[in-house]
Amino acid sequence: MSITLQDKLNAKLLHRIDELKARRHAVILAHNYQPDEIQEIADFSGDSLGLSIQASQTQADVIVFCGVRFMAETAAILSPDKTVLMPDPSAGCPMADMIEAEPLRQLKAKHPKALVVCYVNSSAEVKAESDYCCTSANAVEVVRSLPADRPIIFVPDRHLGRFVQERTGRDLILWPGYCPTHQFIGEPELRGLRDEYPQAVVMAHPECSEPVKALADELLSTGQMLKFVQKSPARQFIVATEIGILHALRKARPEAQFIAASARGVCPNMKKTTLDKVVASLENMQYEVTVPAEIAIRAKRALDRMVEILPKR
C-alpha cells in the first residue's frame, strides 16, 4: 500500500514540529523543489532568495532552511543575527559547485573591465567575487540595466545566460555550468507530451536546455510559474522544471492538470530533506550554516546592488 501525504503528516509529528518551533522561536523555509510534506509544514515556501528575504523580515531567532546549501548561506548573509540550520548538511547544488572563487578571479583577470553577474545559485564565496547577483526571474532586468560599454561575465549557468543574451541582445561571457536535473528534461519527451496534450501550455524554467526552451510557450522561474497559472485560462500545463513545483501548482489551481515534462526531473539533493531531519535539526540545533564576515559583507553588496537596480513593485 502506498504511503499518502496525510500518512507522512501524522498529527503526532506535526505537534512535535510545532512544539520545537515555539521553543526555538524558529521559522521553517521550504524551496519549491522540496518534498510535498516539507512544503506543507513550512511557514514559507517559494524561490530561494525570496525565502531568505522573508525570513530576514521575521522576528524568529532560528531559520530552518529546507533546500540546498547555497540557499542557507544566503539566509545567513541576510540574517546575520539569526541561527540558520540545514536539516541535511550534505544537500548541495551541483551547478553551484561548478564554479569556485579562484577560477572566477582568474576569469576576471582576463577581462578586467567586465562586470560579473552571478546567478543566486552559487556559493557565498562566488557571490563575494561578483558585482551583481540575479535570480532566474530578474536576470534579464539586471543585465539590461548595466552599462552597454562594459563586458559582462555571467556565472555559473550557461542556459540562463543564453536566455539572458536572447532577451537583452548583450554578448555575455558565459561560464559553462548547468543544472543536471534540468538537463535530464529532454526535447523528444517534451515533444511527445505536446502531441499528447495539444491544448496544454508548456512552461519551462530558463535553466532548461536550448531545445527544450524552444518548445516552451512560457519561460518562467518557479515563482513566475505560480503567478502565471493563477491568471491563465488554460486548464492543462506541461511543466519543464524540477517536479517538486507540481505540489504548489496543484494547490494554486486544483481544478487544472499539471504534467511533469519528465519523470527524471528530480533533484536528489532537494529530496534529502525529511520530516525526521527537520525534527532532529530543531531538537539538537544541528547543522548550522555560517558565512565568514569578510565574505558575507562582499556577497551582500552584490545582493544589495541587485535590489537597488530593480524597479520598485
C-alpha positions as a LaTeX table, in Angstrom:
\begin{tabular}{lrrr}
\hline
Residue & $x$ (\AA) & $y$ (\AA) & $z$ (\AA) \\
\hline
Met1 & 0.00 & 0.00 & 0.00 \\
Ser2 & 1.41 & 3.40 & $-0.97$ \\
Ile3 & 2.10 & 6.00 & 1.72 \\
Thr4 & $-0.02$ & 9.11 & 1.26 \\
Leu5 & 0.92 & 12.67 & 2.14 \\
Gln6 & $-1.52$ & 12.52 & 5.02 \\
Asp7 & 0.27 & 9.43 & 6.38 \\
Lys8 & 3.53 & 11.36 & 6.42 \\
Leu9 & 1.90 & 14.33 & 8.09 \\
Asn10 & 0.65 & 12.48 & 11.13 \\
Ala11 & $-0.68$ & 14.55 & 14.00 \\
Lys12 & 1.99 & 13.48 & 16.48 \\
Leu13 & 4.84 & 14.56 & 14.21 \\
Leu14 & 3.17 & 17.85 & 13.34 \\
His15 & 2.64 & 18.58 & 17.02 \\
Arg16 & 6.32 & 17.88 & 17.72 \\
Ile17 & 7.44 & 20.25 & 14.98 \\
Asp18 & 5.13 & 22.99 & 16.25 \\
Glu19 & 6.40 & 22.44 & 19.79 \\
Leu20 & 10.04 & 22.70 & 18.72 \\
Lys21 & 9.38 & 25.77 & 16.57 \\
Ala22 & 7.85 & 27.55 & 19.54 \\
Arg23 & 10.68 & 26.51 & 21.86 \\
Arg24 & 13.40 & 27.63 & 19.44 \\
His25 & 11.47 & 30.65 & 18.15 \\
Ala26 & 12.08 & 29.23 & 14.68 \\
Val27 & 10.74 & 29.67 & 11.17 \\
Ile28 & 10.81 & 26.87 & 8.57 \\
Leu29 & 11.52 & 27.68 & 4.91 \\
Ala30 & 10.94 & 25.25 & 2.04 \\
His31 & 12.06 & 25.70 & $-1.53$ \\
Asn32 & 9.54 & 24.90 & $-4.27$ \\
Tyr33 & 11.51 & 21.76 & $-5.16$ \\
Gln34 & 11.28 & 20.22 & $-1.69$ \\
Pro35 & 9.18 & 17.08 & $-1.00$ \\
Asp36 & 5.46 & 17.73 & $-0.69$ \\
Glu37 & 5.34 & 17.06 & 3.05 \\
Ile38 & 8.18 & 19.53 & 3.69 \\
Gln39 & 6.37 & 22.24 & 1.77 \\
Glu40 & 3.26 & 21.50 & 3.84 \\
Ile41 & 4.97 & 22.07 & 7.21 \\
Ala42 & 6.87 & 25.18 & 6.12 \\
Asp43 & 6.00 & 28.67 & 7.26 \\
Phe44 & 7.09 & 29.98 & 3.86 \\
Ser45 & 7.55 & 28.19 & 0.53 \\
Gly46 & 8.97 & 29.71 & $-2.62$ \\
Asp47 & 12.12 & 30.68 & $-4.52$ \\
Ser48 & 15.40 & 30.66 & $-2.64$ \\
Leu49 & 16.14 & 34.39 & $-2.49$ \\
Gly50 & 12.54 & 35.30 & $-1.73$ \\
Leu51 & 12.57 & 32.88 & 1.18 \\
Ser52 & 15.75 & 34.38 & 2.61 \\
Ile53 & 14.27 & 37.87 & 2.37 \\
Gln54 & 11.04 & 36.75 & 4.04 \\
Ala55 & 12.95 & 35.10 & 6.87 \\
Ser56 & 15.08 & 38.21 & 7.42 \\
Gln57 & 11.90 & 40.22 & 7.99 \\
Thr58 & 10.60 & 37.93 & 10.74 \\
Gln59 & 11.33 & 38.12 & 14.45 \\
Ala60 & 12.50 & 34.49 & 14.50 \\
Asp61 & 15.76 & 33.56 & 16.20 \\
Val62 & 16.26 & 30.40 & 14.13 \\
Ile63 & 15.82 & 29.69 & 10.42 \\
Val64 & 15.47 & 26.07 & 9.31 \\
Phe65 & 16.17 & 26.17 & 5.58 \\
Cys66 & 14.84 & 23.15 & 3.73 \\
Gly67 & 16.75 & 23.44 & 0.50 \\
Val68 & 20.39 & 23.23 & $-0.55$ \\
Arg69 & 23.49 & 24.80 & 0.91 \\
Phe70 & 23.79 & 28.00 & $-1.15$ \\
Met71 & 20.24 & 28.88 & $-0.08$ \\
Ala72 & 21.09 & 28.53 & 3.60 \\
Glu73 & 24.22 & 30.62 & 3.04 \\
Thr74 & 22.12 & 33.40 & 1.51 \\
Ala75 & 19.80 & 33.29 & 4.50 \\
Ala76 & 22.82 & 33.58 & 6.81 \\
Ile77 & 24.11 & 36.57 & 4.81 \\
Leu78 & 20.77 & 38.39 & 5.01 \\
Ser79 & 20.09 & 37.44 & 8.64 \\
Pro80 & 23.46 & 37.64 & 10.43 \\
Asp81 & 21.70 & 37.87 & 13.80 \\
Lys82 & 19.79 & 34.61 & 13.31 \\
Thr83 & 20.91 & 30.99 & 13.54 \\
Val84 & 20.49 & 29.22 & 10.19 \\
Leu85 & 20.14 & 25.43 & 10.21 \\
Met86 & 20.06 & 22.85 & 7.40 \\
Pro87 & 18.26 & 19.57 & 8.12 \\
Asp88 & 20.74 & 17.71 & 5.88 \\
Pro89 & 24.20 & 19.30 & 5.55 \\
Ser90 & 25.05 & 17.13 & 2.53 \\
Ala91 & 22.36 & 18.77 & 0.38 \\
Gly92 & 24.44 & 20.69 & $-2.13$ \\
Cys93 & 23.89 & 22.10 & $-5.61$ \\
Pro94 & 25.93 & 20.56 & $-8.46$ \\
Met95 & 25.61 & 23.71 & $-10.55$ \\
Ala96 & 26.84 & 25.92 & $-7.70$ \\
Asp97 & 29.77 & 23.53 & $-7.29$ \\
Met98 & 30.74 & 24.03 & $-10.94$ \\
Ile99 & 32.34 & 27.38 & $-10.15$ \\
Glu100 & 34.66 & 28.41 & $-7.33$ \\
Ala101 & 36.08 & 31.76 & $-6.29$ \\
Glu102 & 39.63 & 31.26 & $-7.59$ \\
Pro103 & 38.70 & 30.28 & $-11.18$ \\
Leu104 & 36.32 & 33.25 & $-11.23$ \\
Arg105 & 39.13 & 35.55 & $-10.11$ \\
Gln106 & 41.25 & 34.19 & $-12.95$ \\
Leu107 & 38.47 & 34.87 & $-15.47$ \\
Lys108 & 38.07 & 38.40 & $-14.09$ \\
Ala109 & 41.81 & 38.97 & $-14.58$ \\
Lys110 & 41.42 & 38.10 & $-18.27$ \\
His111 & 38.55 & 40.59 & $-18.60$ \\
Pro112 & 39.50 & 43.43 & $-16.22$ \\
Lys113 & 36.77 & 45.78 & $-17.47$ \\
Ala114 & 33.99 & 43.23 & $-17.13$ \\
Leu115 & 31.19 & 43.31 & $-14.61$ \\
Val116 & 30.35 & 39.96 & $-13.00$ \\
Val117 & 26.70 & 38.97 & $-12.75$ \\
Cys118 & 26.26 & 35.94 & $-10.55$ \\
Tyr119 & 23.16 & 33.74 & $-10.50$ \\
Val120 & 21.99 & 33.36 & $-6.91$ \\
Asn121 & 22.51 & 29.59 & $-7.32$ \\
Ser122 & 26.15 & 29.89 & $-6.28$ \\
Ser123 & 28.29 & 29.82 & $-3.17$ \\
Ala124 & 28.82 & 32.78 & $-0.86$ \\
Glu125 & 32.47 & 32.92 & $-1.99$ \\
Val126 & 31.43 & 33.30 & $-5.63$ \\
Lys127 & 28.86 & 35.95 & $-4.74$ \\
Ala128 & 31.61 & 37.84 & $-2.93$ \\
Glu129 & 33.65 & 37.93 & $-6.16$ \\
Ser130 & 30.67 & 39.28 & $-8.14$ \\
Asp131 & 29.41 & 42.78 & $-8.82$ \\
Tyr132 & 25.74 & 41.85 & $-9.00$ \\
Cys133 & 23.59 & 38.87 & $-8.12$ \\
Cys134 & 20.47 & 37.90 & $-10.03$ \\
Thr135 & 17.67 & 35.36 & $-9.91$ \\
Ser136 & 16.10 & 33.46 & $-12.79$ \\
Ala137 & 13.17 & 35.88 & $-12.52$ \\
Asn138 & 15.17 & 39.12 & $-12.69$ \\
Ala139 & 18.36 & 38.17 & $-14.59$ \\
Val140 & 17.16 & 39.94 & $-17.74$ \\
Glu141 & 16.35 & 43.14 & $-15.83$ \\
Val142 & 19.70 & 43.12 & $-14.05$ \\
Val143 & 21.76 & 42.67 & $-17.23$ \\
Arg144 & 19.65 & 45.14 & $-19.19$ \\
Ser145 & 20.37 & 47.82 & $-16.59$ \\
Leu146 & 24.16 & 47.57 & $-16.85$ \\
Pro147 & 26.31 & 49.95 & $-18.94$ \\
Ala148 & 26.40 & 48.96 & $-22.60$ \\
Asp149 & 30.15 & 49.64 & $-22.83$ \\
Arg150 & 31.07 & 47.14 & $-20.10$ \\
Pro151 & 31.60 & 43.44 & $-20.87$ \\
Ile152 & 29.59 & 41.09 & $-18.64$ \\
Ile153 & 30.73 & 37.80 & $-17.17$ \\
Phe154 & 27.70 & 35.66 & $-16.33$ \\
Val155 & 28.12 & 32.73 & $-13.93$ \\
Pro156 & 27.52 & 29.86 & $-13.43$ \\
Asp157 & 24.53 & 28.71 & $-15.57$ \\
Arg158 & 25.12 & 28.83 & $-19.31$ \\
His159 & 21.47 & 28.08 & $-20.09$ \\
Leu160 & 20.14 & 31.00 & $-18.06$ \\
Gly161 & 22.95 & 33.08 & $-19.56$ \\
Arg162 & 21.86 & 32.27 & $-23.11$ \\
Phe163 & 18.28 & 33.12 & $-22.21$ \\
Val164 & 19.50 & 36.50 & $-20.94$ \\
Gln165 & 21.56 & 37.05 & $-24.11$ \\
Glu166 & 18.50 & 36.45 & $-26.27$ \\
Arg167 & 16.28 & 38.79 & $-24.25$ \\
Thr168 & 18.83 & 41.62 & $-23.90$ \\
Gly169 & 20.97 & 41.39 & $-27.03$ \\
Arg170 & 24.08 & 41.53 & $-24.84$ \\
Asp171 & 27.08 & 39.36 & $-25.70$ \\
Leu172 & 27.85 & 37.70 & $-22.37$ \\
Ile173 & 30.96 & 35.83 & $-21.31$ \\
Leu174 & 29.33 & 32.60 & $-20.14$ \\
Trp175 & 30.62 & 30.12 & $-17.59$ \\
Pro176 & 29.89 & 26.55 & $-18.79$ \\
Gly177 & 27.84 & 25.50 & $-15.75$ \\
Tyr178 & 24.42 & 23.88 & $-15.82$ \\
Cys179 & 21.80 & 22.17 & $-13.66$ \\
Pro180 & 21.96 & 18.38 & $-14.14$ \\
Thr181 & 18.30 & 17.99 & $-13.15$ \\
His182 & 17.10 & 20.41 & $-15.83$ \\
Gln183 & 19.49 & 18.78 & $-18.29$ \\
Phe184 & 17.62 & 15.49 & $-17.80$ \\
Ile185 & 14.46 & 17.08 & $-19.24$ \\
Gly186 & 14.78 & 16.18 & $-22.90$ \\
Glu187 & 13.36 & 17.52 & $-26.15$ \\
Pro188 & 11.94 & 14.20 & $-27.50$ \\
Glu189 & 9.96 & 13.54 & $-24.34$ \\
Leu190 & 8.60 & 17.08 & $-24.26$ \\
Arg191 & 7.69 & 16.94 & $-27.95$ \\
Gly192 & 5.73 & 13.73 & $-27.29$ \\
Leu193 & 3.82 & 15.36 & $-24.44$ \\
Arg194 & 2.96 & 18.34 & $-26.64$ \\
Asp195 & 1.43 & 15.92 & $-29.13$ \\
Glu196 & $-0.43$ & 14.07 & $-26.38$ \\
Tyr197 & $-1.77$ & 17.25 & $-24.76$ \\
Pro198 & $-2.21$ & 19.72 & $-27.64$ \\
Gln199 & $-4.21$ & 22.17 & $-25.52$ \\
Ala200 & $-1.61$ & 22.35 & $-22.76$ \\
Val201 & 0.56 & 25.39 & $-22.11$ \\
Val202 & 4.23 & 24.43 & $-21.85$ \\
Met203 & 6.09 & 26.25 & $-19.07$ \\
Ala204 & 9.86 & 25.79 & $-18.90$ \\
His205 & 12.48 & 27.08 & $-16.50$ \\
Pro206 & 15.33 & 29.10 & $-18.08$ \\
Glu207 & 17.78 & 26.52 & $-16.67$ \\
Cys208 & 16.46 & 24.03 & $-19.26$ \\
Ser209 & 18.48 & 23.23 & $-22.38$ \\
Glu210 & 18.02 & 25.33 & $-25.50$ \\
Pro211 & 15.97 & 22.69 & $-27.43$ \\
Val212 & 13.56 & 22.38 & $-24.50$ \\
Lys213 & 13.21 & 26.13 & $-24.14$ \\
Ala214 & 12.50 & 26.37 & $-27.87$ \\
Leu215 & 9.42 & 24.14 & $-27.40$ \\
Ala216 & 8.06 & 26.16 & $-24.48$ \\
Asp217 & 5.21 & 28.65 & $-24.60$ \\
Glu218 & 6.45 & 30.42 & $-21.48$ \\
Leu219 & 9.93 & 30.66 & $-19.92$ \\
Leu220 & 9.45 & 31.31 & $-16.22$ \\
Ser221 & 11.04 & 30.94 & $-12.81$ \\
Thr222 & 9.14 & 28.79 & $-10.32$ \\
Gly223 & 7.68 & 31.88 & $-8.68$ \\
Gln224 & 6.61 & 33.22 & $-12.06$ \\
Met225 & 5.02 & 29.87 & $-12.90$ \\
Leu226 & 2.84 & 30.08 & $-9.80$ \\
Lys227 & 1.70 & 33.59 & $-10.71$ \\
Phe228 & 1.15 & 32.68 & $-14.35$ \\
Val229 & $-1.15$ & 29.69 & $-13.73$ \\
Gln230 & $-3.37$ & 31.74 & $-11.43$ \\
Lys231 & $-4.06$ & 34.18 & $-14.27$ \\
Ser232 & $-4.06$ & 31.81 & $-17.24$ \\
Pro233 & $-7.40$ & 30.48 & $-18.55$ \\
Ala234 & $-5.67$ & 27.24 & $-19.61$ \\
Arg235 & $-6.62$ & 24.05 & $-17.78$ \\
Gln236 & $-3.62$ & 21.92 & $-18.76$ \\
Phe237 & 0.03 & 22.74 & $-18.22$ \\
Ile238 & 3.19 & 20.82 & $-19.09$ \\
Val239 & 5.87 & 21.82 & $-16.59$ \\
Ala240 & 9.55 & 21.61 & $-17.51$ \\
Thr241 & 11.38 & 22.03 & $-14.23$ \\
Glu242 & 12.03 & 20.01 & $-11.06$ \\
Ile243 & 8.89 & 18.06 & $-10.17$ \\
Gly244 & 8.60 & 19.48 & $-6.65$ \\
Ile245 & 6.91 & 22.59 & $-8.05$ \\
Leu246 & 3.89 & 20.50 & $-9.06$ \\
His247 & 2.71 & 20.39 & $-5.45$ \\
Ala248 & 2.47 & 24.19 & $-5.21$ \\
Leu249 & 0.97 & 24.49 & $-8.69$ \\
Arg250 & $-1.76$ & 21.97 & $-7.88$ \\
Lys251 & $-2.58$ & 23.81 & $-4.66$ \\
Ala252 & $-2.79$ & 27.08 & $-6.59$ \\
Arg253 & $-5.06$ & 25.62 & $-9.30$ \\
Pro254 & $-6.63$ & 22.39 & $-8.01$ \\
Glu255 & $-9.01$ & 22.18 & $-10.97$ \\
Ala256 & $-6.18$ & 22.31 & $-13.54$ \\
Gln257 & $-3.99$ & 19.45 & $-14.75$ \\
Phe258 & $-0.23$ & 19.71 & $-14.38$ \\
Ile259 & 2.00 & 17.26 & $-16.23$ \\
Ala260 & 5.70 & 16.88 & $-15.49$ \\
Ala261 & 7.78 & 17.27 & $-18.65$ \\
Ser262 & 9.96 & 14.41 & $-17.44$ \\
Ala263 & 9.80 & 11.96 & $-14.55$ \\
Arg264 & 13.60 & 12.31 & $-14.44$ \\
Gly265 & 13.32 & 15.97 & $-13.45$ \\
Val266 & 14.13 & 15.17 & $-9.83$ \\
Cys267 & 16.90 & 16.87 & $-7.84$ \\
Pro268 & 18.27 & 14.24 & $-5.43$ \\
Asn269 & 19.73 & 16.92 & $-3.18$ \\
Met270 & 16.37 & 18.67 & $-2.81$ \\
Lys271 & 14.80 & 15.38 & $-1.81$ \\
Lys272 & 17.25 & 14.72 & 1.03 \\
Thr273 & 15.15 & 16.71 & 3.49 \\
Thr274 & 12.76 & 14.61 & 5.58 \\
Leu275 & 10.41 & 15.43 & 8.43 \\
Asp276 & 12.57 & 13.42 & 10.82 \\
Lys277 & 15.60 & 15.51 & 9.82 \\
Val278 & 13.66 & 18.72 & 10.41 \\
Val279 & 12.76 & 17.50 & 13.89 \\
Ala280 & 16.36 & 16.49 & 14.62 \\
Ser281 & 17.63 & 19.83 & 13.39 \\
Leu282 & 15.36 & 21.72 & 15.78 \\
Glu283 & 15.85 & 19.32 & 18.69 \\
Asn284 & 19.65 & 19.41 & 18.55 \\
Met285 & 20.17 & 22.80 & 16.87 \\
Gln286 & 22.36 & 20.90 & 14.43 \\
Tyr287 & 24.00 & 21.64 & 11.11 \\
Glu288 & 24.34 & 25.39 & 11.45 \\
Val289 & 25.38 & 27.25 & 8.31 \\
Thr290 & 27.61 & 30.28 & 8.76 \\
Val291 & 29.43 & 32.61 & 6.36 \\
Pro292 & 32.67 & 34.37 & 7.39 \\
Ala293 & 32.06 & 38.10 & 7.90 \\
Glu294 & 34.54 & 39.24 & 5.25 \\
Ile295 & 32.81 & 37.06 & 2.65 \\
Ala296 & 29.29 & 37.86 & 3.84 \\
Ile297 & 29.86 & 41.63 & 3.57 \\
Arg298 & 31.04 & 41.40 & $-0.04$ \\
Ala299 & 28.36 & 38.88 & $-1.02$ \\
Lys300 & 25.64 & 41.07 & 0.48 \\
Arg301 & 26.94 & 44.01 & $-1.53$ \\
Ala302 & 26.25 & 42.07 & $-4.75$ \\
Leu303 & 22.77 & 41.15 & $-3.49$ \\
Asp304 & 22.03 & 44.74 & $-2.45$ \\
Arg305 & 23.11 & 46.07 & $-5.85$ \\
Met306 & 20.66 & 43.70 & $-7.50$ \\
Val307 & 17.81 & 45.01 & $-5.36$ \\
Glu308 & 18.79 & 48.65 & $-5.93$ \\
Ile309 & 18.59 & 48.48 & $-9.72$ \\
Leu310 & 15.27 & 46.66 & $-9.92$ \\
Pro311 & 12.06 & 48.68 & $-10.22$ \\
Lys312 & 10.11 & 49.01 & $-7.00$ \\
Arg313 & 6.97 & 46.86 & $-7.01$ \\
\hline
\end{tabular}
